[in-house]
Amino acid sequence: MGNPNRRIWSKGIKETREGKRVNTMLHSREKILKLCQRINMPTEMTAKIANELDHFDFAHVARFLPELIVPATGSYALASITGALDGYGLRILTACLSVAIDSEREIYATRGISDKIYTDTMSVFTVMVNEYHGIHGVYGFDSMRWIWRQLSGSLYRLGTLEFEMIRYSGDDPTGQLEKNTPLLSVHIPSNAILSREEIDKSYAQAREFFANTEYANAPFYCWSWLLSPKLLKMLPESSGILRFMNDFEIISENPNGDAANIRVFKKLFHTLECLPEDTSLQRNLKKLLLQGEQLGDAEGFIA
């Protein structure tokens, strides 16, 4: 994409459309199913979405939909529709896909962002649907209070990685990151390719994408189980995870975090003994869990 207009970006980062409400209702069946095709939604899930569009009345959540594309209200709005909709997350997904169409018009087109970046970013819906299927054995959607970031233009997928505009709110014990410092928070989708080439391309694309904004030279930041120092003893030097982790200067560690478990094993199990051992990481993490420990997580940055 070309560099976005500075004025539009500076407003959009704080609050998309300066708080202006858009009269958003659910989009047409045709438009939503076309978006499903565009982001490669599994055929079975697309059929379920089509059925919801034919039989369910979304009117009682319509008032929350415009707020999903505003950073200041996106999290609240998502929590509101999550409380109102059910069915394996299917109705939440259908409503959010409709909002994604508004996001393209209100945010991506206004900022001059390419169709590819829009499609790549909104493909998070497909990633989450596939993750849900892998864990539960059926197609569904777990919003994880997360998806408003993509819908509101706060987070973009640029190549193999995602980048979210944030301000540092932690307490860096090394004193290198001050509170309220603009950061580009790096997120690693489950289908990310962590080769040296793809990682470097993502960072370079992010620098170009955020040029002429207050995030132009912001440090890359990450808080994730993928930065846990314990991984150094659990993975071979050739590991893509270690390749990603070694780029960061670690500033703090939480040894008790358990976020890695569902990501590594990709299934729900009743006992630790039943956990799979298909990869070296699974074998080593299972051993750690049986010892009563967790992999934990850590935060770090790239200046």
VOLODREN-345996 format. One record per residue (C-alpha): z, x, y. Coordinates in steps of 0.02 Angstrom, whole numbers, padded with zeros to 5 digits, always signed. Layout:
// VOLODREN-345996
ZXY/...
END
This chain:
// VOLODREN-345996
+00000+00000+00000/-00017+00052+00181/+00142+00081+00276/+00219-00088+00322/+00240-00144+00501/+00400-00068+00570/+00453-00226+00664/+00433-00341+00514/+00526-00221+00399/+00672-00196+00516/+00699-00383+00527/+00665-00416+00344/+00794-00290+00283/+00933-00380+00376/+00881-00559+00341/+00709-00618+00291/+00631-00734+00419/+00779-00718+00540/+00869-00859+00451/+00723-00979+00472/+00723-01108+00332/+00564-01146+00237/+00547-01320+00162/+00529-01257-00017/+00510-01372-00165/+00455-01326-00340/+00275-01268-00343/+00140-01350-00446/+00131-01331-00634/-00035-01240-00614/+00034-01110-00492/+00189-01072-00595/+00093-01054-00758/-00034-00943-00670/+00109-00829-00617/+00170-00825-00798/+00000-00763-00850/-00003-00636-00709/+00162-00557-00764/+00121-00565-00950/+00256-00689-00995/+00263-00715-01186/+00156-00862-01240/+00301-00952-01323/+00407-00942-01166/+00263-00998-01056/+00245-01153-01166/+00431-01190-01142/+00413-01172-00954/+00265-01291-00956/+00369-01418-01050/+00510-01406-00922/+00385-01432-00781/+00323-01589-00867/+00492-01667-00906/+00633-01602-00795/+00674-01655-00617/+00721-01503-00512/+00754-01604-00353/+00943-01579-00359/+00927-01390-00341/+00781-01389-00219/+00893-01362-00067/+00950-01194-00137/+00777-01124-00173/+00733-01066+00005/+00894-00965+00009/+00840-00858-00139/+00718-00761-00031/+00850-00719+00101/+00956-00565+00059/+01111-00636+00144/+01110-00797+00041/+01016-00750-00118/+01169-00714-00226/+01257-00876-00175/+01100-00978-00204/+01072-00905-00376/+01252-00943-00424/+01228-01121-00362/+01074-01158-00466/+01149-01067-00616/+01292-01191-00611/+01172-01337-00604/+01042-01290-00733/+01052-01253-00918/+00946-01236-01075/+00944-01051-01123/+00919-01012-00939/+00748-01093-00950/+00768-01206-00799/+00841-01065-00695/+00690-00959-00742/+00568-01099-00697/+00650-01125-00527/+00651-00938-00492/+00467-00920-00539/+00428-01053-00410/+00528-00957-00280/+00431-00799-00328/+00275-00886-00265/+00361-00914-00097/+00417-00733-00098/+00237-00675-00111/+00188-00780+00039/+00342-00756+00148/+00381-00573+00112/+00244-00478+00022/+00095-00548+00120/+00190-00533+00285/+00234-00351+00253/+00063-00306+00185/+00129-00259+00014/+00000-00242-00124/-00031-00368-00263/+00010-00233-00391/+00183-00200-00320/+00216-00387-00313/+00160-00410-00494/+00255-00258-00556/+00414-00314-00466/+00407-00494-00526/+00372-00435-00703/+00561-00416-00710/+00562-00596-00769/+00460-00546-00922/+00569-00393-00953/+00725-00503-00951/+00647-00635-01064/+00599-00501-01191/+00774-00425-01181/+00851-00596-01213/+00739-00621-01364/+00785-00451-01433/+00971-00488-01418/+00978-00671-01469/+00823-00694-01576/+00759-00838-01468/+00670-00840-01301/+00784-00871-01153/+00832-00799-00984/+00993-00724-00920/+00986-00705-00732/+01138-00590-00730/+01161-00635-00545/+01025-00505-00519/+00856-00584-00487/+00885-00630-00304/+00859-00447-00262/+00676-00453-00316/+00648-00625-00240/+00720-00577-00070/+00624-00416-00046/+00779-00309-00066/+00716-00222-00224/+00542-00166-00277/+00470-00091-00435/+00370+00062-00388/+00297+00138-00544/+00421+00158-00687/+00578+00136-00579/+00650+00004-00463/+00718+00042-00289/+00843-00066-00195/+00886-00048-00011/+01075-00035+00005/+01209+00044+00113/+01342+00151+00032/+01505+00056+00012/+01594+00173-00106/+01714+00315-00078/+01625+00478-00116/+01762+00603-00167/+01646+00747-00122/+01624+00686+00056/+01435+00696+00049/+01399+00510+00066/+01476+00421+00214/+01508+00234+00212/+01363+00129+00272/+01237+00268+00238/+01065+00193+00196/+01023+00227+00014/+00881+00188-00105/+00974+00131-00260/+00875+00174-00416/+00871+00052-00561/+00797+00090-00731/+00708-00058-00814/+00721-00067-01003/+00535-00033-01018/+00537+00118-00902/+00445+00275-00959/+00557+00423-00918/+00430+00562-00929/+00434+00695-00794/+00266+00637-00728/+00314+00453-00716/+00483+00486-00637/+00409+00600-00505/+00270+00475-00468/+00399+00339-00438/+00499+00445-00316/+00341+00494-00223/+00284+00313-00216/+00454+00260-00148/+00442+00388-00008/+00272+00321+00041/+00325+00139+00022/+00480+00152+00133/+00401+00265+00264/+00424+00201+00442/+00584+00109+00394/+00766+00159+00410/+00758+00203+00224/+00617+00330+00248/+00726+00482+00208/+00870+00392+00123/+00946+00483-00027/+00905+00412-00197/+01065+00343-00271/+01114+00280-00443/+01268+00210-00528/+01231+00188-00712/+01280+00228-00889/+01124+00336-00892/+01218+00460-00782/+01369+00474-00898/+01407+00659-00929/+01451+00614-01109/+01265+00594-01141/+01245+00783-01126/+01325+00802-01297/+01238+00652-01374/+01054+00680-01337/+00927+00820-01364/+00868+00921-01214/+00698+00835-01228/+00776+00662-01197/+00699+00559-01057/+00873+00495-01013/+00936+00672-00986/+00778+00711-00887/+00820+00567-00771/+01006+00607-00763/+00985+00792-00725/+00895+00751-00562/+01058+00681-00491/+01210+00765-00419/+01356+00672-00499/+01494+00628-00375/+01609+00518-00479/+01631+00458-00658/+01705+00304-00742/+01743+00351-00924/+01786+00172-00975/+01627+00079-00928/+01546-00017-01072/+01379-00066-00994/+01286+00049-01113/+01331-00048-01269/+01213-00195-01255/+01077-00083-01181/+01084+00042-01323/+01108-00074-01471/+01007-00221-01401/+01100-00342-01514/+01265-00435-01522/+01375-00387-01671/+01544-00448-01731/+01610-00279-01785/+01578-00099-01736/+01540-00057-01917/+01387-00172-01909/+01308-00082-01761/+01136-00009-01802/+01105+00178-01818/+00917+00181-01794/+00917+00315-01657/+01020+00469-01621/+01093+00384-01468/+01145+00233-01571/+01225+00343-01702/+01320+00447-01574/+01375+00298-01470/+01434+00205-01625/+01538+00356-01674/+01613+00360-01499/+01656+00174-01505/+01737+00191-01676/+01848+00325-01599/+01907+00198-01470/+01809+00271-01324/+01669+00205-01214/+01516+00297-01149/+01565+00257-00970/+01456+00274-00818/+01439+00381-00663/+01367+00383-00487/+01259+00515-00411/+01123+00547-00283/+00969+00650-00246/+00965+00711-00066/
END
